[in-house]
């Protein structure tokens, strides 16, 4: 028999096996002709257009099995290790052929059917287990993050894993109960052998009352957990073909890079609606990670951004409407969570979150937001002049700060305010105002700026340099385009620093990197920026498939990475980001933030340098500035305070196992709270040394954030950590303070006799006399 016929026979046999498996599990999923065409086209699109197309081989498609299993079961709890081996062996190298040539995604249905059966069986087991007593005095532990662990080897191993996980969830809910966290004494005796085996009554009525309270707390915790898994089962049973197709085909795109994805027909329609309404609501971009709803990005000027109470990587665990009961959203589908959060303008929504920097997963914070359109004037660039003291404290220098939340353009602003402005025009206006006020230097603050219009990045960089290349863009065919700043004049030639963090991405990295390449500015902040040096385009499937051109037919779409950014010197911003000249200590270094934390991220590489008139800062300028900063980082109280916070967080992050002993967890929680209170008190003292400043705004003053209703939660007393909520600049902004000091150092360095031979002062531009 010819090889081709053998291959077809194997595929027919595989198809029969899939059908039998699907039938045995009651699966009713079928692939429509349209969806089949989209699956075929998606693979061809990736092979022809994706920037990373040559790096993915047909043999790599076998990774779809564990990737898709992880998409369904991110914490490796429901499947068994044998499932992975069975699925991998069954599909072997046929996955690519099935999808690429036949548009066959039945593998997604079969794997899901097994998952669905496992979930139903496990939740029945959970309901039975929750009726039992849980011993919270043992010295057991649980590995909280199992996303990279192996699936349980046997059903017995899975049962033991789940028994401990249930105990963890019950403990977490108990610790989140105010009555428990306020209890001065342990609610159960220490776990020594005699007291556990024969607990003797102590304290008479007080002990009995505590035992009664504990029983009620445990019962309430069990009920929360039971409802959570009931909702999970409901969500799983309501999964449809669109859900599975999107999950499975997105796993295909993720083989190429983490920013490419597939939208099924219904979900693409939702995506378009959300994009049109993206400026209405609370203004947070969300995604699901291991059953948690995680805040990925805040829209500048949105309710969430203005509140100063939500940060990227916060986890939303419940949502409540004004006057309503909180709805637990752990395990809920993203579009349902979005629908809970979204609502009419002017109405309130109450979110319960686990802060990104929480060292204990039982930590809760309640945030009340008023739904609204984005306040563009708050999202626009704004500035201030800070009076920065000299090293001896005998004088101060006026140094400006320009804060740019995003790279917006005329269309963004005109739609909302009627004013035809842009990030470049606004920054240029602020430069003029700061110079008129007599500033001696500028810090361009690009922290948490996730990007925007590439054209704005080019022209903003051009405000600080003469004409020349700003960014190089290489496409999937290898063609390189250089985007130049065509304006020869320089809006500001004085000392300049760029302040960045791990959330500075895309266009922010282009500006910071270009100014670094030209030696125009010193880059200060986290060790490096985000590292997103790729460009995506959205392709509707109807535009590629003649059979789907019917306007009444809903089709899916793909977001494909097709270009890559490079700096003027030819180095990529991808993966490594822009490396700071002066790095400052940051908790961000210990969080899973940045491109390098994403699977299948594209590599860093280089292309030939463009021809530009500039070079990176001379080491004889960078070294003294860095040395002076390092000395302050060792001596100043504010850095000692920051280091204590970082060390505490780092220690907690390194503790991969969580105790399942209630007394130990209460002690840990009490220690965390004591540490946080100590840090708040120290911070309040340190804020008295904040530099005085005066603001410059291009529009009306920012709106006051909505007042959250008072509760009896002691967490409401931590406003000192956020300062006056109407203040633009938060107290004890250590990175900003240090950036201002570095610019001040550069001013002093300009008087150094060793640098007198230089044609221009440190951190300044060479200005053509004709300009």
C-alpha positions as CSV (number, residue, x, y, z in Angstrom):
1,X,0.0,0.0,0.0
2,X,1.4,3.4,-0.9
3,X,2.5,5.6,2.1
4,X,-0.2,8.2,1.4
5,X,-3.0,5.6,1.6
6,X,-1.4,4.3,4.9
7,X,-1.5,7.8,6.3
8,X,-5.1,8.2,5.3
9,X,-6.1,4.9,6.9
10,X,-4.4,6.0,10.1
11,X,-6.4,9.2,10.0
12,X,-9.6,7.4,9.4
13,X,-8.8,5.1,12.3
14,X,-8.1,8.1,14.5
15,X,-11.3,9.8,13.4
16,X,-13.2,6.6,14.4
17,X,-11.5,6.6,17.8
18,X,-12.4,10.2,18.4
19,X,-16.0,9.6,17.5
20,X,-16.2,6.6,19.8
21,X,-14.6,8.6,22.7
22,X,-16.9,11.6,22.0
23,X,-20.0,9.4,21.9
24,X,-19.0,7.5,25.1
25,X,-18.8,10.8,27.0
26,X,-21.9,12.2,25.6
27,X,-20.1,14.9,23.5
28,X,-22.3,16.8,21.1
29,X,-19.7,19.1,19.6
30,X,-19.4,19.3,15.8
31,X,-17.3,21.6,13.6
32,X,-19.3,23.6,11.1
33,X,-18.0,24.0,7.6
34,X,-17.2,27.6,8.2
35,X,-15.2,26.9,11.4
36,X,-13.4,24.1,9.5
37,X,-12.4,26.6,6.8
38,X,-11.2,29.1,9.4
39,X,-9.1,26.5,11.2
40,X,-7.3,25.6,7.9
41,X,-6.9,29.2,7.0
42,X,-5.5,30.1,10.4
43,X,-2.6,27.7,10.0
44,X,-1.9,28.9,6.5
45,X,-2.0,32.5,7.7
46,X,0.5,31.7,10.4
47,X,2.8,29.9,8.0
48,X,2.8,32.7,5.5
49,X,2.5,35.9,7.5
50,X,3.7,35.4,11.1
51,X,7.0,36.9,11.9
52,X,8.2,33.7,13.6
53,X,6.8,31.3,11.0
54,X,10.2,29.7,10.2
55,X,10.8,28.8,13.8
56,X,7.7,26.6,14.2
57,X,7.9,23.1,12.7
58,X,5.1,20.7,12.0
59,X,6.5,18.5,14.8
60,X,6.0,21.3,17.2
61,X,2.2,20.9,16.9
62,X,2.4,17.9,19.3
63,X,2.8,20.6,22.0
64,X,-0.8,21.5,21.5
65,X,-1.8,18.5,23.6
66,X,-0.2,19.7,26.9
67,X,-0.9,23.4,26.0
68,X,-4.6,22.8,25.5
69,X,-4.8,20.6,28.6
70,X,-3.2,23.4,30.5
71,X,-5.7,25.9,29.0
72,X,-8.5,23.8,30.4
73,X,-6.8,22.7,33.6
74,X,-4.2,25.4,34.5
75,X,-3.5,24.2,38.0
76,X,-3.0,20.6,36.9
77,X,-5.8,19.3,39.1
78,X,-8.3,17.4,37.0
79,X,-6.4,15.5,34.4
80,X,-3.9,12.7,35.3
81,X,-0.4,12.2,34.0
82,X,-1.7,9.2,32.0
83,X,-4.1,11.4,30.1
84,X,-1.2,13.5,28.8
85,X,0.6,10.4,27.7
86,X,-2.5,8.9,26.1
87,X,-3.5,12.0,24.2
88,X,0.0,12.7,23.0
89,X,0.5,9.1,21.8
90,X,-2.9,9.1,20.1
91,X,-2.4,12.3,18.1
92,X,1.4,12.1,17.6
93,X,2.2,14.1,14.5
94,X,-1.3,14.1,13.0
95,X,-2.5,17.2,14.7
96,X,-0.9,19.5,12.1
97,X,-2.3,17.5,9.2
98,X,-5.8,17.4,10.7
99,X,-5.9,21.1,11.3
100,X,-4.0,22.4,8.3
101,X,-5.4,20.1,5.6
102,X,-8.8,18.9,7.0
103,X,-9.8,21.8,9.3
104,X,-10.4,19.0,11.8
105,X,-10.3,20.1,15.5
106,X,-12.0,17.1,17.0
107,X,-9.1,16.7,19.3
108,X,-10.3,19.7,21.2
109,X,-13.6,18.1,21.8
110,X,-12.3,14.8,22.9
111,X,-9.8,16.3,25.4
112,X,-12.6,18.6,26.7
113,X,-15.0,15.7,27.1
114,X,-12.5,13.9,29.3
115,X,-12.0,17.1,31.2
116,X,-15.7,17.6,31.6
117,X,-16.2,14.1,32.9
118,X,-13.3,14.6,35.4
119,X,-14.7,17.9,36.6
120,X,-18.2,16.5,37.2
121,X,-16.7,13.5,39.0
122,X,-14.4,15.6,41.1
123,X,-17.0,18.1,42.1
124,X,-19.3,15.3,43.3
125,X,-16.3,14.1,45.3
126,X,-15.8,17.7,46.7
127,X,-19.4,17.9,47.8
128,X,-19.1,14.7,49.7
129,X,-15.7,15.7,51.2
130,X,-17.1,19.1,52.4
131,X,-19.5,17.2,54.6
132,X,-16.6,15.8,56.5
133,X,-14.6,17.4,59.3
134,X,-11.3,19.0,58.3
135,X,-8.3,18.7,60.7
136,X,-6.7,22.1,60.6
137,X,-4.0,21.2,63.2
138,X,-1.8,19.0,61.0
139,X,1.6,20.1,59.6
140,X,0.6,19.6,56.0
141,X,1.4,22.1,53.2
142,X,0.2,22.8,49.7
143,X,2.1,24.2,46.7
144,X,0.0,27.1,45.8
145,X,1.1,27.6,42.2
146,X,0.8,24.2,40.3
147,X,0.8,25.7,36.8
148,X,4.2,24.1,36.0
149,X,3.8,21.0,38.1
150,X,3.1,17.5,36.7
151,X,-0.5,16.2,36.7
152,X,-1.2,13.7,39.5
153,X,0.1,10.2,38.6
154,X,-2.8,8.2,40.1
155,X,-6.4,8.8,41.2
156,X,-5.2,8.3,44.8
157,X,-2.6,11.1,44.3
158,X,-5.3,13.3,42.9
159,X,-7.6,12.7,45.9
160,X,-4.7,13.6,48.3
161,X,-4.0,16.7,46.3
162,X,-7.6,17.8,46.3
163,X,-8.0,17.1,50.0
164,X,-5.2,19.5,50.8
165,X,-6.5,22.0,48.2
166,X,-9.9,22.1,49.8
167,X,-8.3,22.6,53.2
168,X,-6.3,25.5,51.7
169,X,-9.5,27.1,50.3
170,X,-11.3,26.7,53.6
171,X,-8.5,28.2,55.5
172,X,-8.2,31.1,53.1
173,X,-11.9,31.9,53.5
174,X,-11.7,31.6,57.3
175,X,-8.7,34.0,57.4
176,X,-10.7,36.4,55.3
177,X,-13.5,36.4,57.9
178,X,-13.2,39.5,60.0
179,X,-14.1,37.8,63.3
180,X,-11.3,35.3,62.8
181,X,-8.6,37.9,61.8
182,X,-9.5,40.0,64.8
183,X,-9.4,37.2,67.3
184,X,-6.5,37.8,69.7
185,X,-6.0,34.2,70.8
186,X,-5.7,31.1,68.6
187,X,-9.1,29.6,67.8
188,X,-7.7,26.1,68.2
189,X,-5.0,24.7,70.5
190,X,-1.5,24.3,69.2
191,X,-0.9,21.0,67.3
192,X,1.1,19.0,69.8
193,X,0.2,15.3,70.1
194,X,-1.5,15.3,73.4
195,X,-3.7,18.3,72.9
196,X,-4.7,17.1,69.4
197,X,-5.5,13.5,70.6
198,X,-7.3,14.6,73.8
199,X,-8.3,18.2,73.6
200,X,-9.2,19.4,77.1
201,X,-11.7,22.2,77.7
202,X,-10.0,25.4,78.5
203,X,-11.4,28.8,79.5
204,X,-14.9,27.5,80.1
205,X,-17.6,29.6,78.4
206,X,-15.0,31.6,76.5
207,X,-13.5,28.5,75.0
208,X,-16.9,27.1,74.1
209,X,-17.9,30.4,72.5
210,X,-14.7,30.4,70.4
211,X,-15.3,26.8,69.4
212,X,-18.9,27.8,68.4
213,X,-17.6,30.8,66.4
214,X,-15.0,28.6,64.7
215,X,-17.6,26.0,63.7
216,X,-19.8,28.8,62.2
217,X,-16.7,30.2,60.4
218,X,-15.8,26.8,59.0
219,X,-19.3,26.1,57.9
220,X,-19.5,29.5,56.1
221,X,-16.1,28.9,54.4
222,X,-17.3,25.5,53.2
223,X,-20.4,27.0,51.8
224,X,-18.4,29.6,49.8
225,X,-16.2,26.8,48.5
226,X,-19.1,24.6,47.6
227,X,-20.8,27.4,45.7
228,X,-17.6,28.1,43.9
229,X,-17.3,24.6,42.5
230,X,-21.0,24.5,41.7
231,X,-20.5,27.6,39.5
232,X,-17.4,26.0,38.0
233,X,-19.4,22.9,37.0
234,X,-22.1,25.1,35.5
235,X,-19.6,27.0,33.5
236,X,-18.0,23.8,32.2
237,X,-21.4,22.4,31.2
238,X,-22.3,25.5,29.4
239,X,-19.1,25.5,27.3
240,X,-19.9,25.6,23.5
241,X,-18.1,25.0,20.3
242,X,-17.0,28.6,20.0
243,X,-15.3,28.4,23.4
244,X,-13.4,25.2,22.5
245,X,-12.5,26.4,19.1
246,X,-11.1,29.6,20.4
247,X,-9.2,27.9,23.2
248,X,-7.7,25.2,20.9
249,X,-6.9,27.4,17.9
250,X,-5.4,30.1,20.2
251,X,-3.1,27.3,21.5
252,X,-2.0,27.0,17.8
253,X,-1.2,30.7,17.6
254,X,0.6,30.6,20.9
255,X,3.1,28.1,19.4
256,X,4.3,31.1,17.4
257,X,4.3,33.9,20.1
258,X,2.3,35.0,23.1
259,X,0.6,37.9,21.4
260,X,-1.1,36.1,18.6
261,X,-4.5,34.7,19.2
262,X,-7.7,33.5,17.5
263,X,-11.2,34.9,18.0
264,X,-14.2,32.7,17.2
265,X,-17.1,34.3,15.4
266,X,-19.2,35.1,18.5
267,X,-16.2,36.2,20.5
268,X,-14.9,38.4,17.8
269,X,-18.3,40.2,17.7
270,X,-18.0,40.7,21.5
271,X,-14.4,41.9,21.0
272,X,-15.6,44.6,18.5
273,X,-18.4,45.7,20.9
274,X,-15.9,45.9,23.7
275,X,-13.5,47.9,21.6
276,X,-16.2,50.4,20.7
277,X,-17.2,50.7,24.3
278,X,-13.6,50.5,25.6
279,X,-13.8,54.0,27.0
280,X,-16.9,53.3,29.1
281,X,-16.9,51.4,32.3
282,X,-14.1,51.1,34.9
283,X,-11.4,51.1,32.2
284,X,-9.4,47.9,33.1
285,X,-8.3,45.3,30.6
286,X,-8.8,41.8,32.1
287,X,-7.8,38.3,31.4
288,X,-8.2,34.9,33.0
289,X,-5.1,33.2,34.5
290,X,-5.6,29.9,36.3
291,X,-9.2,30.6,37.1
292,X,-8.5,34.1,38.4
293,X,-9.6,37.3,36.7
294,X,-6.4,39.4,36.5
295,X,-6.0,43.1,35.8
296,X,-3.6,43.3,32.9
297,X,-3.7,47.0,32.1
298,X,-5.5,50.2,33.2
299,X,-6.7,52.7,30.6
300,X,-5.2,56.1,31.4
301,X,-7.9,58.5,32.7
302,X,-10.4,55.7,33.5
303,X,-12.2,55.2,36.8
304,X,-9.8,52.4,37.7
305,X,-6.8,54.5,36.9
306,X,-8.0,57.6,38.7
307,X,-8.9,55.6,41.8
308,X,-5.2,54.8,42.4
309,X,-6.5,51.7,44.2
310,X,-6.1,49.1,41.4
311,X,-2.8,48.0,39.8
312,X,-1.9,45.6,37.1
313,X,-1.7,42.0,38.3
314,X,-4.4,42.5,40.9
315,X,-6.8,39.6,41.0
316,X,-10.5,40.3,41.1
317,X,-12.3,37.7,43.2
318,X,-15.8,39.1,43.6
319,X,-18.0,41.7,42.0
320,X,-21.0,43.4,43.7
321,X,-23.5,46.0,42.5
322,X,-24.4,48.9,44.7
323,X,-26.6,47.5,47.5
324,X,-26.1,43.9,46.2
325,X,-24.3,40.9,47.5
326,X,-20.8,40.1,46.2
327,X,-20.7,37.5,43.4
328,X,-17.6,35.2,43.6
329,X,-16.0,35.2,40.2
330,X,-13.2,32.7,40.7
331,X,-13.5,30.2,37.9
332,X,-16.1,32.3,36.0
333,X,-15.8,32.9,32.3
334,X,-14.2,36.3,31.4
335,X,-17.1,37.6,29.4
336,X,-19.5,37.0,32.3
337,X,-17.2,38.8,34.7
338,X,-17.0,41.7,32.2
339,X,-20.8,41.9,32.0
340,X,-20.9,42.0,35.8
341,X,-18.4,44.9,36.0
342,X,-19.8,46.8,33.0
343,X,-22.9,49.0,33.6
344,X,-24.5,52.4,33.1
345,X,-22.5,55.5,33.5
346,X,-22.6,56.9,37.0
347,X,-23.4,53.6,38.7
348,X,-21.1,52.0,41.3
349,X,-19.5,48.6,41.3
350,X,-17.7,47.1,44.3
351,X,-14.7,44.9,43.6
352,X,-12.9,42.6,46.0
353,X,-9.3,42.1,44.9
354,X,-6.2,40.3,46.0
355,X,-3.5,42.9,45.5
356,X,-0.6,42.0,43.2
357,X,1.9,42.5,45.9
358,X,0.0,40.6,48.6
359,X,2.2,38.1,50.4
360,X,-0.8,36.1,51.6
361,X,-3.6,34.9,49.2
362,X,-6.2,35.5,52.0
363,X,-5.4,39.2,51.8
364,X,-8.5,41.1,50.5
365,X,-9.0,44.7,49.5
366,X,-12.4,46.3,48.6
367,X,-12.5,48.9,45.9
368,X,-15.7,50.9,45.0
369,X,-15.6,52.5,41.5
370,X,-18.1,54.7,39.7
371,X,-18.5,53.6,36.0
372,X,-17.7,56.5,33.7
373,X,-16.2,57.4,30.4
374,X,-12.5,57.9,30.3
375,X,-11.5,61.5,31.4
376,X,-9.2,62.3,28.6
377,X,-7.9,65.4,30.3
378,X,-6.7,63.1,33.1
379,X,-5.1,60.8,30.5
380,X,-3.3,63.6,28.8
381,X,0.3,64.5,29.5
382,X,0.8,66.7,32.5
383,X,3.8,68.2,34.2
384,X,5.1,69.7,37.5
385,X,8.1,71.5,38.7
386,X,9.8,70.0,41.8
387,X,12.2,71.9,44.0
388,X,15.1,69.5,44.4
389,X,17.6,70.1,47.1
390,X,21.3,70.0,46.4
391,X,23.5,67.4,48.0
392,X,24.4,69.8,50.9
393,X,20.8,70.9,51.3
394,X,21.8,74.6,51.0
395,X,19.9,75.3,47.8
396,X,17.2,73.8,45.5
397,X,17.0,73.4,41.7
398,X,13.7,73.6,39.8
399,X,13.4,70.4,37.8
400,X,10.4,69.6,35.6
401,X,8.6,66.3,35.3
402,X,6.5,65.4,32.3
403,X,4.2,62.4,32.8
404,X,3.0,60.7,29.7
405,X,0.3,58.0,30.4
406,X,0.0,56.9,26.7
407,X,0.9,57.8,23.1
408,X,-2.4,59.2,22.0
409,X,-3.3,60.9,18.8
410,X,-5.8,63.4,17.4
411,X,-8.6,60.9,16.9
412,X,-8.4,59.7,20.5
413,X,-8.8,63.2,21.9
414,X,-11.2,64.7,19.3
415,X,-13.8,62.0,19.9
416,X,-14.1,62.8,23.6
417,X,-13.3,66.5,24.0
418,X,-13.6,68.1,20.7
419,X,-10.0,69.2,21.0
420,X,-7.7,68.1,18.2
421,X,-4.5,67.4,20.2
422,X,-1.9,64.6,20.5
423,X,0.7,63.4,22.9
424,X,3.4,65.2,20.9
425,X,1.5,68.5,20.8
426,X,0.8,68.3,24.6
427,X,4.4,67.4,25.5
428,X,5.7,70.3,23.4
429,X,3.3,72.7,25.1
430,X,4.4,71.5,28.5
431,X,8.1,71.9,27.6
432,X,7.4,75.5,26.7
433,X,5.6,76.2,30.0
434,X,8.3,74.5,32.0
435,X,11.1,76.4,30.3
436,X,9.2,79.7,30.8
437,X,9.1,78.8,34.5
438,X,12.8,78.4,34.6
439,X,13.4,74.7,34.9
440,X,17.0,73.4,34.9
441,X,16.2,69.8,33.7
442,X,13.4,67.4,32.9
443,X,12.4,63.9,33.8
444,X,10.2,62.2,31.2
445,X,8.1,59.8,33.2
446,X,7.0,56.8,31.0
447,X,6.2,54.4,33.9
448,X,3.3,52.1,33.2
449,X,2.9,53.6,29.7
450,X,1.8,50.6,27.7
451,X,2.3,52.3,24.3
452,X,0.0,53.7,21.7
453,X,0.6,55.2,18.3
454,X,4.0,54.5,16.7
455,X,3.9,57.9,14.9
456,X,3.6,59.7,18.2
457,X,6.5,57.8,19.6
458,X,8.6,59.0,16.7
459,X,7.6,62.6,17.0
460,X,7.9,62.7,20.8
461,X,11.5,61.4,20.6
462,X,12.0,64.1,17.9
463,X,11.2,66.8,20.5
464,X,14.5,66.0,22.2
465,X,16.8,65.1,19.2
466,X,17.6,66.6,15.8
467,X,16.2,64.8,12.8
468,X,17.2,61.2,12.4
469,X,16.1,57.5,12.8
470,X,14.0,56.7,15.8
471,X,12.8,53.2,15.2
472,X,13.4,50.4,12.7
473,X,10.5,48.0,11.8
474,X,11.3,44.6,10.3
475,X,8.4,42.6,8.8
476,X,7.9,38.9,8.3
477,X,9.5,39.0,4.8
478,X,12.7,40.6,6.2
479,X,12.1,44.0,4.8
480,X,13.3,46.9,7.1
481,X,11.7,50.3,7.3
482,X,13.2,53.2,9.2
483,X,10.9,55.7,10.8
484,X,12.7,59.0,11.1
485,X,12.0,62.2,12.9
486,X,11.9,64.7,10.1
487,X,11.9,67.9,12.3
488,X,15.5,69.3,12.5
489,X,14.7,71.6,15.4
490,X,14.8,70.5,19.1
491,X,12.1,71.6,21.5
492,X,14.2,70.9,24.6
493,X,18.0,70.5,24.6
494,X,18.6,70.6,28.4
495,X,19.4,67.8,30.8
496,X,17.0,64.9,30.4
497,X,16.2,61.6,32.2
498,X,13.6,59.0,31.2
499,X,11.9,57.2,34.1
500,X,10.6,53.7,33.3
501,X,9.4,50.5,34.9
502,X,8.5,47.0,34.0
503,X,5.1,48.2,32.7
504,X,6.7,50.6,30.2
505,X,6.1,48.8,26.9
506,X,6.0,49.1,23.1
507,X,6.1,52.8,22.1
508,X,7.5,53.7,25.5
509,X,10.4,51.4,24.9
510,X,11.0,52.9,21.5
511,X,11.3,56.5,22.9
512,X,13.4,55.4,25.9
513,X,15.7,53.3,23.7
514,X,16.1,55.9,21.0
515,X,17.0,58.7,23.5
516,X,19.4,56.2,25.1
517,X,21.0,55.4,21.7
518,X,21.4,59.1,20.9
519,X,23.0,59.7,24.3
520,X,20.3,62.2,24.8
521,X,19.0,61.0,28.1
522,X,19.9,58.7,31.0
523,X,17.3,55.9,31.6
524,X,16.4,55.2,35.2
525,X,14.0,52.8,36.9
526,X,13.5,49.0,37.0
527,X,16.3,46.9,35.6
528,X,14.5,46.8,32.2
529,X,11.3,47.7,30.6
530,X,8.6,45.2,29.5
531,X,10.2,43.9,26.4
532,X,7.3,43.9,24.0
533,X,9.0,44.6,20.7
534,X,6.5,43.1,18.3
535,X,3.5,44.5,16.3
536,X,0.2,42.7,15.7
537,X,-2.4,43.1,13.1
538,X,-6.1,41.9,13.2
539,X,-7.2,39.9,10.2
540,X,-10.9,38.9,9.7
541,X,-11.3,35.5,8.3
542,X,-14.0,36.6,5.8
543,X,-11.3,38.6,4.0
544,X,-9.3,35.5,3.3
545,X,-12.0,32.9,2.6
546,X,-14.2,33.5,-0.5
547,X,-16.8,31.1,0.8
548,X,-17.3,33.4,3.9
549,X,-17.8,36.7,2.1
550,X,-21.5,36.7,2.9
551,X,-22.0,39.9,5.0
552,X,-24.8,38.1,7.0
553,X,-22.3,35.4,8.1
554,X,-20.4,35.9,11.3
555,X,-16.8,34.9,11.0
556,X,-13.8,34.8,13.4
557,X,-10.6,36.7,13.3
558,X,-6.9,36.3,14.1
559,X,-4.5,38.7,15.7
560,X,-1.1,37.9,14.2
561,X,2.4,39.2,15.0
562,X,3.9,40.3,11.7
563,X,6.5,43.0,12.6
564,X,9.3,43.6,15.1
565,X,10.8,46.8,16.5
566,X,14.5,47.7,16.5
567,X,16.2,50.7,17.9
568,X,18.4,53.0,15.8
569,X,21.5,51.0,16.7
570,X,19.9,47.8,15.4
571,X,19.1,46.1,18.8
572,X,15.6,44.8,19.4
573,X,13.4,45.9,22.2
574,X,11.9,42.4,22.2
575,X,12.4,40.3,25.3
576,X,15.2,42.3,26.9
577,X,13.4,45.6,26.7
578,X,15.4,48.8,27.4
579,X,18.0,48.2,30.1
580,X,18.2,51.1,32.5
581,X,21.5,53.1,32.9
582,X,20.7,53.4,36.6
583,X,18.5,50.7,38.1
584,X,16.5,51.2,41.2
585,X,15.3,48.4,43.6
586,X,11.8,47.3,42.8
587,X,9.2,44.7,43.8
588,X,8.5,44.4,40.0
589,X,11.7,42.4,39.7
590,X,10.1,39.5,41.7
591,X,6.7,39.5,39.9
592,X,5.9,37.6,36.7
593,X,5.9,40.8,34.7
594,X,7.4,41.3,31.2
595,X,7.8,39.5,28.0
596,X,10.4,37.1,29.4
597,X,7.7,35.6,31.6
598,X,5.5,34.7,28.7
599,X,5.8,31.3,26.9
600,X,7.0,31.2,23.3
601,X,8.2,34.8,23.5
602,X,10.2,35.8,20.4
603,X,13.9,36.1,20.9
604,X,16.1,39.2,21.2
605,X,18.2,39.8,18.1
606,X,19.9,42.6,16.1
607,X,19.8,44.0,12.6
608,X,22.3,46.4,11.0
609,X,22.5,49.8,12.6
610,X,20.8,52.7,11.0
611,X,22.8,55.8,10.1
612,X,22.2,58.3,13.0
613,X,24.2,61.1,14.4
614,X,24.6,60.0,18.0
615,X,26.1,57.6,20.5
616,X,25.3,56.3,23.9
617,X,26.3,58.4,26.9
618,X,30.0,58.4,27.7
619,X,30.9,56.2,30.7
620,X,32.6,59.1,32.3
621,X,29.2,60.7,32.6
622,X,27.2,57.6,33.4
623,X,29.6,56.3,36.1
624,X,29.6,59.2,38.4
625,X,25.8,59.6,38.1
626,X,25.4,55.8,38.8
627,X,27.9,55.9,41.7
628,X,26.1,58.8,43.4
629,X,22.8,57.0,43.0
630,X,24.2,53.8,44.4
631,X,25.6,55.7,47.4
632,X,22.2,57.2,48.1
633,X,20.6,53.8,47.8
634,X,22.9,52.6,50.5
635,X,22.5,55.6,52.8
636,X,19.0,57.2,52.5
637,X,16.2,56.1,54.9
638,X,13.7,55.9,52.1
639,X,15.8,53.2,50.3
640,X,16.2,51.3,53.6
641,X,12.4,51.3,53.9
642,X,12.0,50.2,50.3
643,X,14.5,47.4,50.7
644,X,12.7,46.1,53.8
645,X,9.5,45.9,51.8
646,X,11.2,44.2,48.9
647,X,13.0,41.7,51.1
648,X,9.8,40.8,52.9
649,X,8.0,40.3,49.6
650,X,10.8,38.3,48.2
651,X,10.9,36.0,51.2
652,X,7.2,35.4,50.9
653,X,7.4,34.8,47.2
654,X,10.1,32.2,47.7
655,X,7.9,30.2,50.1
656,X,6.3,28.0,47.5
657,X,4.4,25.9,50.1
658,X,1.6,27.2,52.2
659,X,0.9,25.8,55.6
660,X,-2.5,24.1,56.1
661,X,-2.4,24.6,59.9
662,X,-4.8,27.3,61.1
663,X,-2.7,28.5,64.0
664,X,0.4,28.9,61.8
665,X,-1.6,30.7,59.2
666,X,-3.1,33.1,61.7
667,X,0.4,33.8,63.1
668,X,1.7,34.4,59.5
669,X,-1.3,36.7,58.8
670,X,-0.7,38.6,62.1
671,X,3.0,39.0,61.2
672,X,2.1,40.3,57.8
673,X,-0.3,42.8,59.2
674,X,2.2,43.9,61.9
675,X,4.8,44.4,59.2
676,X,2.5,46.4,56.9
677,X,1.4,48.6,59.8
678,X,5.1,49.2,60.6
679,X,5.8,50.1,57.0
680,X,2.9,52.5,56.8
681,X,4.0,54.3,60.0
682,X,7.6,54.6,58.6
683,X,6.3,55.8,55.3
684,X,4.2,58.5,56.9
685,X,7.3,59.8,58.6
686,X,9.4,59.7,55.4
687,X,6.7,61.6,53.3
688,X,7.5,64.7,55.4
689,X,10.7,65.0,53.3
690,X,8.9,65.0,49.9
691,X,10.0,67.7,47.5
692,X,7.6,70.7,47.1
693,X,6.0,70.9,43.6
694,X,3.6,72.9,41.5
695,X,1.6,71.4,38.7
696,X,1.0,72.3,35.0
697,X,-2.1,71.0,33.3
698,X,-3.4,71.4,29.8
699,X,-7.0,71.0,30.6
700,X,-9.3,71.4,33.6
701,X,-8.2,69.8,36.8
702,X,-8.7,66.1,37.2
703,X,-12.0,65.0,38.6
704,X,-12.1,63.9,42.2
705,X,-12.4,60.1,42.5
706,X,-15.7,58.8,43.8
707,X,-15.9,58.5,47.5
708,X,-16.0,54.9,48.7
709,X,-18.5,54.2,51.4
710,X,-17.0,53.7,54.8
711,X,-16.9,50.2,56.2
712,X,-15.7,48.7,59.5
713,X,-12.8,47.1,57.7
714,X,-9.5,48.3,59.2
715,X,-8.1,48.3,55.7
716,X,-10.1,51.5,55.1
717,X,-7.6,53.3,57.3
718,X,-4.7,52.9,54.9
719,X,-5.4,56.1,52.9
720,X,-2.0,57.3,54.1
721,X,-0.5,54.8,51.7
722,X,-2.3,56.4,48.7
723,X,-2.1,59.9,50.1
724,X,-4.7,62.5,49.2
725,X,-6.6,60.9,46.4
726,X,-6.9,64.3,44.7
727,X,-3.1,64.6,44.5
728,X,-1.5,63.8,41.2
729,X,1.8,62.8,42.7
730,X,1.7,60.1,45.4
731,X,3.8,60.6,48.5
732,X,7.3,59.0,48.8
733,X,7.5,58.2,45.1
734,X,11.1,56.9,45.5
735,X,11.9,56.3,41.8
736,X,10.7,59.8,40.8
737,X,12.6,61.4,43.7
738,X,15.8,59.6,42.7
739,X,15.4,60.5,39.1
740,X,15.1,64.2,40.1
741,X,18.3,63.8,42.1
742,X,20.1,62.2,39.2
743,X,19.2,65.2,37.0
744,X,20.4,67.5,39.7
745,X,23.7,65.5,39.9
746,X,24.1,66.1,36.1
747,X,23.7,69.8,36.6
748,X,26.5,69.7,39.2
749,X,28.6,67.5,37.0
750,X,28.5,70.1,34.2
751,X,30.8,72.2,36.4
752,X,33.4,69.3,36.6
753,X,36.7,70.5,35.1
754,X,37.3,67.1,33.6
755,X,34.2,67.6,31.4
756,X,34.9,71.1,30.3
757,X,36.4,70.0,27.0
758,X,33.1,68.4,26.0
759,X,31.1,70.2,23.4
760,X,28.0,70.0,25.6
761,X,26.9,69.5,29.2
762,X,25.9,66.1,30.5
763,X,22.5,64.8,29.4
764,X,22.0,67.7,27.0
765,X,21.7,67.9,23.2
766,X,24.1,69.5,20.7
767,X,22.1,72.3,19.2
768,X,23.0,73.6,15.7
769,X,23.5,77.3,15.9
770,X,21.3,77.8,12.9
771,X,18.3,76.4,14.9
